[in-house]
Amino acid sequence: MDALWLVLLLVVPALLLTSTTFVFYFKKCFYVGYMMILGIVAMPLCILKSGGRDIENMSMIAKLVRHVKYFLGLRFEVSGWEHLQTEGPYVIISNHQSSLDVLGMMEVLPDRCSMIAKKELIYAGTVGLVSWLGGIVFINRKKTDDAKSVMAGAAKTMQDEKIRLWVFPEGTRNQKGDLLPFKKGAFHLAVQAQAPIIPIVFSSYRSFYLPKEKEFKSGSITLRILPKIDTKGLTTDDVATLTDQAYEIMRSAYLELSGPAPMSNGPSRH
């Protein structure tokens, strides 16, 4: 056993210095494993703080997670903080590149804010349980009627309890160098709640995180918080226009932060 530890102590540092593929898998495994451990720590803290499932738990979860970026060699630069100083409920929308987005969320998460996530997340071990305790709203993306019902309930909760919800309108992870067309759920939510939308744009990860090439280096991520988009007086008939407006604003900011999209990967808006 002692010999095994000695080999690991010699081999692991050597691989971290010489193999980008090993670094990629090491960081990925560390990230998942460490978040699971933080989940174990967070669960009793959430129960002690709020007695169970409560959106107030998200503030504590955010504080618990913020240091993880240092282990992965990541740094966040945030601009537009003033736009989050909006009173009352609102919907935050942001682009979605990978599970690393969670770290950016925790950097800027306002009070009384949770998120909407696919229902599969609840089965992700301790992370899923903590997500539930933090008031995350789970939707079944495969059942449109169920998703619409959950969104309608979320809109009422936003109004009644003055909470904020974070949504990824692309609907899936995307690292193609441009934004995918937005799904309309977040915009129906904002219109039903008559709550403003606050767009947040993450710069591209491609300078340090390339899953296909198995590269995960240290890097800097810029988060730009954009001015709110009002929805007062808007109806369901305005959702399509609202979606396109938000898409164009965020895409412009994303390309400004990240550079032009690769010609072969740009998504069609049709």
Secondary structure as GFF3:
##gff-version 3
##sequence-region A 1 270
A	DSSP	alpha_helix	2	18	.	.	.	ID=ss1
A	DSSP	alpha_helix	20	50	.	.	.	ID=ss2
A	DSSP	alpha_helix	57	65	.	.	.	ID=ss3
A	DSSP	alpha_helix	68	72	.	.	.	ID=ss4
A	DSSP	beta_strand	74	79	.	.	.	ID=ss5
A	DSSP	three_ten_helix	81	84	.	.	.	ID=ss6
A	DSSP	beta_strand	91	94	.	.	.	ID=ss7
A	DSSP	alpha_helix	101	108	.	.	.	ID=ss8
A	DSSP	beta_strand	113	118	.	.	.	ID=ss9
A	DSSP	three_ten_helix	119	123	.	.	.	ID=ss10
A	DSSP	alpha_helix	125	133	.	.	.	ID=ss11
A	DSSP	beta_strand	137	139	.	.	.	ID=ss12
A	DSSP	alpha_helix	144	161	.	.	.	ID=ss13
A	DSSP	beta_strand	164	167	.	.	.	ID=ss14
A	DSSP	alpha_helix	185	193	.	.	.	ID=ss15
A	DSSP	beta_strand	197	202	.	.	.	ID=ss16
A	DSSP	beta_strand	209	210	.	.	.	ID=ss17
A	DSSP	beta_strand	215	216	.	.	.	ID=ss18
A	DSSP	beta_strand	219	225	.	.	.	ID=ss19
A	DSSP	three_ten_helix	236	238	.	.	.	ID=ss20
A	DSSP	alpha_helix	239	258	.	.	.	ID=ss21
###
